[in-house]
Amino acid sequence: MENLRSQRAIQRDDVWAAADALLLEGKRPTIERVRQKIGRGSPNTVSPMLEEWFATLGPRMAQLKGSGTGPVAEEGRGTSAPAPVLQAAQALWDAAMHQAVDAAQAQLAQEREQLQAARQALHAEQNALAQEQAAMAQQRASLEQSLAVAHAQIKMQGARLAELEQGARQKDQFAAQQQQRLQALEQELFASRKARDEADRAHAEHLREQHAAAQAQQHRALQDIDRARQEAKQWMAAHRAEQEKLAKLEVDWHAERKALQLQAAEVEAQWSQSQTRAQQLQQDLQATMSQHAHQIALMDQQFHAQKSQLQRDIERLQADAASKLAVPKQVPDEAPYNPALSTGVRKPSSLAQSARSVRTVRKFARRGSRNLGG
């Protein structure tokens, strides 16, 4: 089974023969064209063999230029390549070099444009952060002003509370005075009753002689007592009215004091929340600015590093191209037989190294674009 698979697999001779045929037809050998020319084979199998064919194209061209019509070394056999093949190969090499340089320069220009766009976006974001910081400062000033107004209101309410307390103390003093007056009236009434009793006892002995005078005096005393009772009743009613009014004022004072305390507590809570929010916003702003500054530094470092690498690769490619385009030394018509050429053993050429350098430049360019995009 393994032998059958190896017989059916595409050999390097098949790929190289198809590439030579395409080059003679004036077409650039590609993986798809070689597969169509052979009629079978996968891209993964054809690709490394075609790269080897491109790698040996330079020495074959140099040998053709040196000997005029010398043999072109291939794997396991020798063939003759006409002048159109040499010209087509030379044109293909020149086009590949120009395309690689142009692609590297275009990639560098694109990366410069992307970096400029990133810098503009960062500048816009910094402006937005500055505007947000100004809005936060304005909001903080507004909150401080509101707190000052709240403190002023609390101070006014405290003054009003002091006035109410002073009024309550004055009412307490008035009630105490009325109580003292009531006690004085009661003492006076008791003294009057005592005096009346004494007069009754004193006049009882003289009842007969002073019956008329006693009756008149008793009548006057009764009238005084009735008048004192009426005044006491009126004073008691007024005192009860004052007590009810004082109790109502005390209830209103306690309710107003409680409302002021609740309002002061709410204002203090709002102030504490505002302070916490302002500190959190300040911390978020500092963290965001630090993160963006770090990102800018990393992007600048990556850009300068990639720029230096691309410049070195372009200079190396240009040096390789200049060395390959230089005219080689003339080889005598009767060149000695070289066994390495007939056996198919090929040394690594600068053309293969140049092709690998082109691929390296493209990889670095793609990696730089991904880094800038990220």
Backbone hydrogen bonds, N-H to C=O, Kabsch-Sander energy under -0.5 kcal/mol:
donor,donor_aa,acceptor,acceptor_aa,energy
5,R,1,M,-2.3
6,S,2,E,-2.4
7,Q,3,N,-2.1
8,R,4,L,-2.1
9,A,5,R,-1.5
15,V,11,Q,-1.6
16,W,12,R,-2.8
17,A,13,D,-2.6
18,A,14,D,-2.2
19,A,15,V,-2.3
20,D,16,W,-2.5
21,A,17,A,-2.2
22,L,18,A,-2.3
23,L,19,A,-2.4
24,L,20,D,-2.3
25,E,21,A,-1.6
26,G,23,L,-1.2
27,K,22,L,-2.6
34,V,30,T,-2.5
35,R,31,I,-2.3
36,Q,32,E,-2.3
37,K,33,R,-2.3
38,I,34,V,-2.6
39,G,35,R,-3.1
40,R,35,R,-0.6
45,T,42,S,-0.6
46,V,42,S,-2.2
47,S,43,P,-2.5
49,M,45,T,-0.8
50,L,46,V,-2.4
51,E,47,S,-2.0
52,E,48,P,-1.8
53,W,49,M,-1.8
54,F,50,L,-2.1
55,A,51,E,-2.1
56,T,52,E,-1.8
57,L,54,F,-0.7
58,G,54,F,-0.6
60,R,56,T,-1.7
61,M,57,L,-2.2
62,A,58,G,-2.7
63,Q,59,P,-2.5
64,L,60,R,-2.2
65,K,61,M,-2.5
66,G,62,A,-2.1
67,S,63,Q,-2.4
68,G,64,L,-1.7
69,T,67,S,-2.2
72,V,79,T,-2.6
73,A,71,P,-0.5
74,E,77,R,-1.3
76,G,74,E,-0.6
77,R,74,E,-0.7
79,T,72,V,-1.4
81,A,70,G,-0.5
86,L,82,P,-1.3
87,Q,83,A,-2.6
88,A,84,P,-2.8
89,A,85,V,-2.7
90,Q,86,L,-2.7
91,A,87,Q,-2.7
92,L,88,A,-2.6
93,W,89,A,-2.5
94,D,90,Q,-2.5
95,A,91,A,-2.6
96,A,92,L,-2.3
97,M,93,W,-2.4
98,H,94,D,-2.6
99,Q,95,A,-2.6
100,A,96,A,-2.3
101,V,97,M,-2.4
102,D,98,H,-2.9
103,A,99,Q,-2.6
104,A,100,A,-2.3
105,Q,101,V,-2.7
106,A,102,D,-2.8
107,Q,103,A,-2.6
108,L,104,A,-2.4
109,A,105,Q,-2.5
110,Q,106,A,-2.5
111,E,107,Q,-2.3
112,R,108,L,-2.1
113,E,109,A,-2.3
114,Q,110,Q,-2.5
115,L,111,E,-2.4
116,Q,112,R,-2.5
117,A,113,E,-2.4
118,A,114,Q,-2.4
119,R,115,L,-2.5
120,Q,116,Q,-2.3
121,A,117,A,-2.5
122,L,118,A,-2.4
123,H,119,R,-2.5
124,A,120,Q,-2.4
125,E,121,A,-2.4
126,Q,122,L,-2.4
127,N,123,H,-2.2
128,A,124,A,-2.2
129,L,125,E,-2.3
130,A,126,Q,-2.3
131,Q,127,N,-2.4
132,E,128,A,-2.4
133,Q,129,L,-2.4
134,A,130,A,-2.3
135,A,131,Q,-2.4
136,M,132,E,-2.4
137,A,133,Q,-2.4
138,Q,134,A,-2.5
139,Q,135,A,-2.7
140,R,136,M,-2.5
141,A,137,A,-2.4
142,S,138,Q,-2.3
143,L,139,Q,-2.4
144,E,140,R,-2.6
145,Q,141,A,-2.3
146,S,142,S,-2.5
147,L,143,L,-2.5
148,A,144,E,-2.3
149,V,145,Q,-2.3
150,A,146,S,-2.5
151,H,147,L,-2.6
152,A,148,A,-2.3
153,Q,149,V,-2.5
154,I,150,A,-2.5
155,K,151,H,-2.5
156,M,152,A,-2.5
157,Q,153,Q,-2.9
158,G,154,I,-2.3
159,A,155,K,-2.2
160,R,156,M,-2.6
161,L,157,Q,-2.4
162,A,158,G,-2.4
163,E,159,A,-2.3
164,L,160,R,-2.4
165,E,161,L,-2.5
166,Q,162,A,-2.5
167,G,163,E,-2.6
168,A,164,L,-2.5
169,R,165,E,-2.4
170,Q,166,Q,-2.4
171,K,167,G,-2.4
172,D,168,A,-2.4
173,Q,169,R,-2.4
174,F,170,Q,-2.4
175,A,171,K,-2.6
176,A,172,D,-2.3
177,Q,173,Q,-2.4
178,Q,174,F,-2.6
179,Q,175,A,-2.3
180,Q,176,A,-2.5
181,R,177,Q,-2.5
182,L,178,Q,-2.3
183,Q,179,Q,-2.6
184,A,180,Q,-2.3
185,L,181,R,-2.4
186,E,182,L,-2.6
187,Q,183,Q,-2.5
188,E,184,A,-2.6
189,L,185,L,-2.7
190,F,186,E,-2.7
191,A,187,Q,-2.6
192,S,188,E,-2.4
193,R,189,L,-2.8
194,K,190,F,-2.5
195,A,191,A,-2.6
196,R,192,S,-2.7
197,D,193,R,-2.6
198,E,194,K,-2.5
199,A,195,A,-2.6
200,D,196,R,-2.8
201,R,197,D,-2.8
202,A,198,E,-2.9
203,H,199,A,-3.0
204,A,200,D,-1.3
205,E,201,R,-0.7
206,H,202,A,-0.5
207,L,204,A,-1.3
210,Q,206,H,-3.6
211,H,207,L,-0.5
211,H,208,R,-0.9
214,A,210,Q,-3.6
215,Q,211,H,-2.6
216,A,212,A,-2.4
217,Q,213,A,-3.0
218,Q,214,A,-3.1
219,H,215,Q,-2.7
220,R,216,A,-2.4
221,A,217,Q,-2.6
222,L,218,Q,-3.1
223,Q,219,H,-2.4
224,D,220,R,-2.6
225,I,221,A,-3.0
226,D,222,L,-3.1
227,R,223,Q,-2.7
228,A,224,D,-2.9
229,R,225,I,-3.0
230,Q,226,D,-2.7
231,E,227,R,-2.6
232,A,228,A,-2.7
233,K,229,R,-2.9
234,Q,230,Q,-2.7
235,W,231,E,-2.8
236,M,232,A,-2.5
237,A,233,K,-2.4
238,A,234,Q,-2.6
239,H,235,W,-2.6
240,R,236,M,-2.8
241,A,237,A,-2.4
242,E,238,A,-2.6
243,Q,239,H,-2.6
244,E,240,R,-2.6
245,K,241,A,-2.5
246,L,242,E,-2.7
247,A,243,Q,-2.5
248,K,244,E,-2.5
249,L,245,K,-2.5
250,E,246,L,-2.2
251,V,247,A,-2.3
252,D,248,K,-2.6
253,W,249,L,-2.4
254,H,250,E,-2.5
255,A,251,V,-2.4
256,E,252,D,-2.6
257,R,253,W,-2.4
258,K,254,H,-2.3
259,A,255,A,-2.3
260,L,256,E,-2.2
261,Q,257,R,-2.2
262,L,258,K,-2.4
263,Q,259,A,-2.4
264,A,260,L,-2.5
265,A,261,Q,-2.3
266,E,262,L,-2.3
267,V,263,Q,-2.4
268,E,264,A,-2.3
269,A,265,A,-2.3
270,Q,266,E,-2.5
271,W,267,V,-2.2
272,S,268,E,-2.3
273,Q,269,A,-2.5
274,S,270,Q,-2.4
275,Q,271,W,-2.4
276,T,272,S,-2.4
277,R,273,Q,-2.6
278,A,274,S,-2.5
279,Q,275,Q,-2.3
280,Q,276,T,-2.4
281,L,277,R,-2.6
282,Q,278,A,-2.2
283,Q,279,Q,-2.3
284,D,280,Q,-2.6
285,L,281,L,-2.3
286,Q,282,Q,-2.3
287,A,283,Q,-2.5
288,T,284,D,-2.5
289,M,285,L,-2.4
290,S,286,Q,-2.2
291,Q,287,A,-2.4
292,H,288,T,-2.4
293,A,289,M,-2.1
294,H,290,S,-2.1
295,Q,291,Q,-2.3
296,I,292,H,-2.4
297,A,293,A,-2.1
298,L,294,H,-2.3
299,M,295,Q,-2.5
300,D,296,I,-2.4
301,Q,297,A,-2.3
302,Q,298,L,-2.7
303,F,299,M,-2.4
304,H,300,D,-2.5
305,A,301,Q,-2.5
306,Q,302,Q,-2.7
307,K,303,F,-2.6
308,S,304,H,-2.5
309,Q,305,A,-2.4
310,L,306,Q,-2.8
311,Q,307,K,-2.3
312,R,308,S,-2.4
313,D,309,Q,-2.5
314,I,310,L,-2.6
315,E,311,Q,-2.4
316,R,312,R,-2.4
317,L,313,D,-2.6
318,Q,314,I,-2.7
319,A,315,E,-2.2
320,D,316,R,-2.6
321,A,317,L,-2.8
322,A,318,Q,-2.4
323,S,319,A,-2.3
324,K,320,D,-2.2
325,L,321,A,-2.1
326,A,322,A,-0.7
335,A,333,D,-1.3
341,L,338,N,-0.8
342,S,338,N,-1.1
343,T,339,P,-2.1
344,G,340,A,-0.5
345,V,340,A,-1.1
346,R,344,G,-0.5
353,Q,349,S,-1.7
354,S,350,S,-2.5
355,A,351,L,-2.5
356,R,352,A,-2.7
357,S,353,Q,-2.2
358,V,354,S,-2.4
359,R,355,A,-2.2
360,T,356,R,-2.3
361,V,357,S,-2.6
362,R,358,V,-2.2
363,K,359,R,-2.3
364,F,360,T,-2.6
365,A,361,V,-2.3
366,R,362,R,-2.8
367,R,363,K,-2.7
368,G,364,F,-2.5
369,S,365,A,-2.3
370,R,366,R,-2.3
371,N,367,R,-2.5
372,L,368,G,-2.6
373,G,369,S,-2.5
374,G,370,R,-2.2
